[in-house]
Amino acid sequence: MDIIFTGLLLGGTYALIALGLNLQYGMARIMNLANGETLVAGGFGAYWFWTGAQLSPLLTVFVVAPLAFAVNWLIYVVILRPLVKRAKSRGQLEVDTILTTFGLSFMAVGIMIALFGGDYFSYSYLATPVRFIGETYGLNRVVAFASAVLIGGALWLWLYRSKAGMAVRAIAVSPESARLVGINVPRISAMAFALGGAVTAAGGALVSTFLTLDASTGVMFTLKALIIVIMGGVGDIRGTVVAAVLLGILETFVATLIDPGLTLAAAYLLFVVILLVRPQGLFGRSQT
Amino acid sequence: MTRYLTAASLVALVAGGGAAFAQETLTIGAVGPKTGPLAGGAAVTYWPNVQLWAHDVNEAGGIQVGDTSYMVEIIEYDDQTNPGQTIQAVQRLATQDEADFILPPYSTGLNLAAAPIYDRFGYPQVTSTANTGNVDELSDQFPNLYVTLGAASGMVGGLIDVMTELREAGEIDNTVAMVNVADAFGIELAEEARPLFEEAGFEIVYDSSYPLGTQDLSPVIQGASDANPSSFVAFSYPPDTFALTEQAIIEELDVGVFYTAVATAFPAYGERFGPAANGVMGIGGVNADDAGFQDYVARHLEVTGQAPDSWASPMVYSTFQIYQQAIEGAGSIDRAEVSEYIANNSFDTLIGPIEWDENNNNPAYWTVGQWQDGTYRGIASTGREGEVDPIVKQGWGE
């Protein structure tokens, strides 16, 4: 029982890390390798507001997310849209965006070091125990989990119940046909990308309450997010959430019952098995 | 604009004319992580000391060699925590920048990786952040490599001595939960510790490792807690040092000794955990009451805008002092002569006197420290002054 709850909490953390990338990669078709840096920047925002003004990271989210939305919108319009325009196929776009965002990630690390230094940003927020069925959990992790549920739920509602969400899903399936039915593809793509950035930065602010980050830790989160997005199926929010929770429970299970040293191995084993059985991911559509 | 420049250069000429009679510049290289996994540690322990040392030397009028005073000019390279990049940067400093001296790199792994290249170009390498088991073989291979921070066996031995003392005083029993980060540093210390714990009559009731960068350490603390140990020992790196402590507070891990390794001596640790940190033990230490150290902390704060840590920071600064004293002592900037001087002399540094044993080690170093009432103090060393008595951990207090 304890394993399931601890695993669920970890899964919530993973969902926060990966949801944004799914929007960017699945919907806007940009494989954003600078995703982890967005997360770290969000975490830094939370740290800065907390140490400077004692502003709760839960409130900071509302500052950080719009800011990240604006910055990511700009990045998309200025840097990425020319790549989308000139790409002849999805494959070419993928290669171009991977190279570009890889470069961007170095720039982002450099800028963060120049602005804030390379030191760890570490603070304590809501590190108080919560008792639940005889076991204790960190309140900050519980809050992050609840936020993951909220953000995931809101995204799902928006994507599946609103007109704008439907347009986003349409461009995820086929940008060419989406244009034919009157969807403003460049605008909606930019919005999906920017929204992905906002979600990632919000996730960063939330996970920074219990993870110790520094300017160069972004790449670790990009990798984890990538694994989760691909496992869950590119372009499907439900898949990302399910994959994140699966991974969280599996890692906790292995760490508790077998050995904490084997968590990484178990995570990659799960990744390989899922790819072997369902190459398109748990909820992914097979490519036609 | 032109006039301004002319006026400015005139002033510079006049002002410089007197002082710069025999003033030259010494080019000093510094290679360390500004990005990559160890960048966070280097930003606390390494880079601010480079800045502070250069500032201190130049403010005092430079390094005196005979009648000439040498101002130091630092060239910094980021090695991205990548040994290949460290080697390249040292090579570049030696061949292209023609650095007169190169300060030691940061961390055990990067220092060892760079040792052959320092050796090849004849640069003395007085390390300050390397902590390794096989120092004896190293000095045969690289005669100009020095280790000041101590050996893994001494670090672990110091901890076990402290724990034995507490056990004999009846404060803890002989059960220990031990975890380590699955990285060269953690594995080496854990391997060193297993037989030593057994020899000292301790029983390891929980023994496990976790990968570097693990996002959730609650199963580790949970596992340790279930084994009901009297002491908890973690050979950990900075992010996990913070995460393990936070999790221990949440789970109210009830132990008499709580030990984490790197970053326990960081000022950020005390700031983050406040009174809960009281009684936490960590790797390395310092004589916190020493006036020289307190003065160093004040200067460090003033020049770099941040506080040093209470273990490796003063050691890093001390090794830089060794370079300075050796150049002045040898009366030359010739590397062979300076190396010769380093090998045959002892040095009076920030952490106290440093003398070499037959393997080019500094045999007197801090092994264990502890947070006591908001200050991190050294509680065990292999021959340093100012050790204070350890206290037993009394819960996590709110």
HADDOCK unambig.tbl for C-alpha pairs under 7 A between the chains (distance, minus, plus):
assign (segid A and resid 10 and name CA) (segid B and resid 216 and name CA) 6.81 0.50 0.50
assign (segid A and resid 118 and name CA) (segid B and resid 34 and name CA) 6.51 0.50 0.50
assign (segid A and resid 118 and name CA) (segid B and resid 39 and name CA) 5.99 0.50 0.50
assign (segid A and resid 118 and name CA) (segid B and resid 40 and name CA) 5.35 0.50 0.50
assign (segid A and resid 118 and name CA) (segid B and resid 43 and name CA) 5.35 0.50 0.50
assign (segid A and resid 119 and name CA) (segid B and resid 40 and name CA) 4.50 0.50 0.50
assign (segid A and resid 119 and name CA) (segid B and resid 41 and name CA) 6.95 0.50 0.50
assign (segid A and resid 119 and name CA) (segid B and resid 43 and name CA) 5.07 0.50 0.50
assign (segid A and resid 119 and name CA) (segid B and resid 44 and name CA) 6.25 0.50 0.50
assign (segid A and resid 120 and name CA) (segid B and resid 40 and name CA) 5.20 0.50 0.50
assign (segid A and resid 122 and name CA) (segid B and resid 272 and name CA) 6.96 0.50 0.50
assign (segid A and resid 123 and name CA) (segid B and resid 272 and name CA) 5.27 0.50 0.50
assign (segid A and resid 124 and name CA) (segid B and resid 272 and name CA) 5.67 0.50 0.50
assign (segid A and resid 127 and name CA) (segid B and resid 246 and name CA) 6.82 0.50 0.50
assign (segid A and resid 127 and name CA) (segid B and resid 250 and name CA) 6.50 0.50 0.50
assign (segid A and resid 128 and name CA) (segid B and resid 250 and name CA) 5.65 0.50 0.50
assign (segid A and resid 129 and name CA) (segid B and resid 250 and name CA) 4.75 0.50 0.50
assign (segid A and resid 129 and name CA) (segid B and resid 251 and name CA) 6.81 0.50 0.50
assign (segid A and resid 136 and name CA) (segid B and resid 251 and name CA) 6.09 0.50 0.50
assign (segid A and resid 137 and name CA) (segid B and resid 250 and name CA) 6.90 0.50 0.50
assign (segid A and resid 138 and name CA) (segid B and resid 250 and name CA) 5.85 0.50 0.50
assign (segid A and resid 211 and name CA) (segid B and resid 215 and name CA) 6.99 0.50 0.50
assign (segid A and resid 211 and name CA) (segid B and resid 243 and name CA) 6.86 0.50 0.50
assign (segid A and resid 212 and name CA) (segid B and resid 239 and name CA) 5.31 0.50 0.50
assign (segid A and resid 214 and name CA) (segid B and resid 40 and name CA) 6.10 0.50 0.50
assign (segid A and resid 216 and name CA) (segid B and resid 35 and name CA) 5.53 0.50 0.50
assign (segid A and resid 216 and name CA) (segid B and resid 36 and name CA) 5.42 0.50 0.50
assign (segid A and resid 216 and name CA) (segid B and resid 37 and name CA) 6.80 0.50 0.50
assign (segid A and resid 217 and name CA) (segid B and resid 37 and name CA) 6.89 0.50 0.50
assign (segid A and resid 252 and name CA) (segid B and resid 219 and name CA) 6.56 0.50 0.50
assign (segid A and resid 255 and name CA) (segid B and resid 219 and name CA) 6.00 0.50 0.50
assign (segid A and resid 256 and name CA) (segid B and resid 219 and name CA) 5.40 0.50 0.50
assign (segid A and resid 256 and name CA) (segid B and resid 223 and name CA) 6.66 0.50 0.50
assign (segid A and resid 259 and name CA) (segid B and resid 208 and name CA) 6.82 0.50 0.50
assign (segid A and resid 260 and name CA) (segid B and resid 208 and name CA) 6.80 0.50 0.50
assign (segid A and resid 260 and name CA) (segid B and resid 209 and name CA) 6.05 0.50 0.50
assign (segid A and resid 260 and name CA) (segid B and resid 210 and name CA) 4.96 0.50 0.50
assign (segid A and resid 260 and name CA) (segid B and resid 220 and name CA) 6.76 0.50 0.50
assign (segid A and resid 261 and name CA) (segid B and resid 209 and name CA) 5.07 0.50 0.50
assign (segid A and resid 261 and name CA) (segid B and resid 210 and name CA) 4.20 0.50 0.50
assign (segid A and resid 261 and name CA) (segid B and resid 211 and name CA) 5.67 0.50 0.50
